[in-house]
Amino acid sequence: MTQKVLLNSKEVNIILHRLACQLIEKHLDFKDTILIGIQPRGTFLAERLKEVLEKEYDTPKIKLGYLDITFFRDDFRRTEKPLEANKTNINFIVENKKVIFIDDVLYTGRSIRAALTAIQSFGRPSGIELLTLIDRRFSRDLPIQPDYRGRQVDAINDEKVKVSWKENDGEDAVYLVTN
């Protein structure tokens, strides 16, 4: 197995700030906008973006929730091992709000399709956008594209993109892993 660094800590930080600025440009004060981190890995990016927006760009009271999509996936019955669901934590109304789904890697699009179905349990948003740190653009099974992307990566065949967060993995970095 080989690992190539796609983004180091400094580059991840620069991208976080760029994404935060793009969000401010479109959503201004966030009074009608909600950030939803897709469990499990999108939550790290969502928390980090909320922190950057509030502390460095003085955008107060951003609503952040976490959405578990485990049982909304179209492949959840195809595994032989028991599924481990994460906790959904959305303690506010999504009805008529702008929802921004946040995930670390956009790969086939199936997680986002599941999130689109799952969020309906909480009401009908006025609009939904997608923010991803990494967009694996040549791997899509569904016609889903991000509205905000940190970086596009052209990973092929058995290559995987691994995102590490210092809160979980001890460092901020993105790797291209080949088996």
C-alpha positions as CSV (number, residue, x, y, z in Angstrom):
1,M,0.0,0.0,0.0
2,T,1.3,3.4,-1.0
3,Q,0.2,6.9,0.2
4,K,0.6,10.1,-1.6
5,V,-0.1,13.4,0.1
6,L,-2.7,15.4,-1.8
7,L,-3.2,18.1,0.8
8,N,-1.1,18.9,3.8
9,S,-2.3,20.7,7.0
10,K,-1.6,24.2,5.6
11,E,-3.5,23.5,2.3
12,V,-6.5,22.0,4.2
13,N,-6.6,25.2,6.3
14,I,-6.5,27.4,3.2
15,I,-9.3,25.4,1.6
16,L,-11.4,25.7,4.7
17,H,-11.1,29.5,4.6
18,R,-11.9,29.6,0.9
19,L,-15.0,27.5,1.4
20,A,-16.1,29.6,4.4
21,C,-15.7,32.8,2.2
22,Q,-17.8,31.2,-0.5
23,L,-20.5,30.3,2.0
24,I,-20.6,33.9,3.4
25,E,-20.8,35.3,-0.1
26,K,-23.9,33.2,-0.9
27,H,-25.6,33.1,2.6
28,L,-24.4,36.3,4.3
29,D,-25.8,36.1,7.9
30,F,-26.9,32.4,7.8
31,K,-30.2,33.2,9.5
32,D,-32.1,31.0,7.0
33,T,-29.2,28.6,6.4
34,I,-28.4,25.3,8.2
35,L,-25.2,23.3,8.0
36,I,-25.7,19.5,8.0
37,G,-22.7,17.2,8.5
38,I,-23.2,13.8,7.0
39,Q,-22.2,11.1,9.4
40,P,-19.6,10.0,10.1
41,R,-16.8,11.8,8.3
42,G,-18.7,14.9,7.2
43,T,-19.1,16.0,10.7
44,F,-15.4,16.9,11.2
45,L,-15.5,19.2,8.1
46,A,-18.9,20.7,9.2
47,E,-17.6,21.5,12.7
48,R,-14.4,23.0,11.4
49,L,-16.3,25.2,8.9
50,K,-18.7,26.4,11.7
51,E,-15.6,27.2,13.8
52,V,-13.9,29.2,11.0
53,L,-17.2,31.1,10.2
54,E,-17.9,32.0,13.8
55,K,-14.4,32.8,15.1
56,E,-12.6,34.2,12.1
57,Y,-15.4,35.7,10.0
58,D,-17.7,36.8,12.9
59,T,-20.7,34.9,11.7
60,P,-22.7,34.2,14.9
61,K,-25.4,31.6,15.6
62,I,-24.8,29.1,12.8
63,K,-27.0,26.1,13.1
64,L,-25.2,22.8,12.7
65,G,-26.7,19.3,12.7
66,Y,-25.6,15.8,12.0
67,L,-27.4,13.4,9.7
68,D,-27.0,9.6,9.8
69,I,-27.8,8.1,6.5
70,T,-27.0,4.4,7.3
71,F,-30.5,3.0,6.7
72,F,-31.3,5.3,3.8
73,R,-28.5,3.9,1.7
74,D,-29.4,1.7,-1.2
75,D,-26.7,-0.8,-0.3
76,F,-27.3,-1.2,3.4
77,R,-28.7,-4.7,3.0
78,R,-25.8,-5.9,0.9
79,T,-23.3,-6.2,3.6
80,E,-22.7,-9.3,5.7
81,K,-21.4,-7.5,8.8
82,P,-23.8,-5.7,11.1
83,L,-24.3,-2.0,10.4
84,E,-23.2,0.5,13.0
85,A,-25.4,3.6,12.7
86,N,-24.3,7.0,13.9
87,K,-26.5,9.5,15.8
88,T,-28.6,12.0,13.9
89,N,-28.7,15.3,15.8
90,I,-30.9,17.9,14.2
91,N,-32.6,19.9,16.9
92,F,-34.1,22.7,14.8
93,I,-36.6,23.1,12.0
94,V,-35.4,22.5,8.4
95,E,-38.8,23.5,6.9
96,N,-38.2,26.4,4.4
97,K,-34.5,26.7,5.4
98,K,-31.5,26.4,3.0
99,V,-29.7,23.2,3.9
100,I,-26.0,22.8,3.1
101,F,-24.9,19.1,3.2
102,I,-21.3,18.8,4.1
103,D,-19.2,15.6,3.5
104,D,-15.5,15.0,3.2
105,V,-15.4,13.1,-0.1
106,L,-17.9,13.0,-2.9
107,Y,-17.4,9.7,-4.7
108,T,-20.3,7.8,-6.3
109,G,-23.0,10.2,-5.1
110,R,-24.9,7.5,-3.2
111,S,-24.4,9.0,0.2
112,I,-25.8,12.3,-1.0
113,R,-28.8,10.6,-2.5
114,A,-29.4,8.9,0.8
115,A,-29.0,12.2,2.6
116,L,-31.6,13.8,0.3
117,T,-34.1,11.1,1.3
118,A,-33.2,11.2,5.0
119,I,-33.6,15.0,5.4
120,Q,-37.2,14.8,4.3
121,S,-38.0,13.3,7.7
122,F,-37.2,16.7,9.2
123,G,-39.3,18.8,6.8
124,R,-39.0,20.4,3.4
125,P,-36.0,22.7,2.9
126,S,-36.3,25.6,0.6
127,G,-33.1,24.5,-1.1
128,I,-30.3,22.1,-0.7
129,E,-26.6,22.6,-1.6
130,L,-23.6,20.3,-1.3
131,L,-20.1,21.2,0.0
132,T,-17.3,18.6,-0.2
133,L,-13.6,18.8,0.6
134,I,-12.7,16.4,-2.1
135,D,-14.6,15.7,-5.3
136,R,-13.7,12.5,-7.1
137,R,-15.2,13.6,-10.3
138,F,-14.8,10.5,-12.5
139,S,-16.4,8.1,-10.1
140,R,-20.1,9.1,-10.1
141,D,-22.9,6.6,-10.3
142,L,-25.5,9.3,-9.9
143,P,-25.7,12.8,-11.4
144,I,-24.8,14.7,-8.3
145,Q,-22.3,17.6,-8.3
146,P,-21.0,19.8,-5.4
147,D,-21.9,23.5,-5.2
148,Y,-18.7,24.1,-3.2
149,R,-15.6,21.9,-3.5
150,G,-12.2,22.1,-1.9
151,R,-10.3,20.2,-4.5
152,Q,-11.1,17.8,-7.5
153,V,-9.2,14.6,-7.5
154,D,-8.9,12.2,-10.4
155,A,-8.6,8.9,-8.6
156,I,-8.9,5.7,-10.7
157,N,-9.3,2.0,-10.2
158,D,-8.3,0.9,-6.7
159,E,-7.1,4.3,-5.6
160,K,-8.8,5.7,-2.5
161,V,-8.9,9.1,-1.0
162,K,-8.3,9.2,2.8
163,V,-9.1,12.4,4.7
164,S,-7.5,12.8,8.1
165,W,-8.7,15.3,10.7
166,K,-6.6,16.2,13.7
167,E,-9.6,15.7,16.0
168,N,-9.9,12.1,14.9
169,D,-6.7,11.1,13.3
170,G,-4.1,13.4,14.9
171,E,-3.4,15.5,11.7
172,D,-5.1,17.4,9.0
173,A,-4.2,15.8,5.6
174,V,-5.6,14.2,2.5
175,Y,-4.0,11.2,1.0
176,L,-4.3,9.2,-2.2
177,V,-4.0,5.6,-1.2
178,T,-3.1,2.8,-3.7
179,N,-3.4,-0.9,-2.7
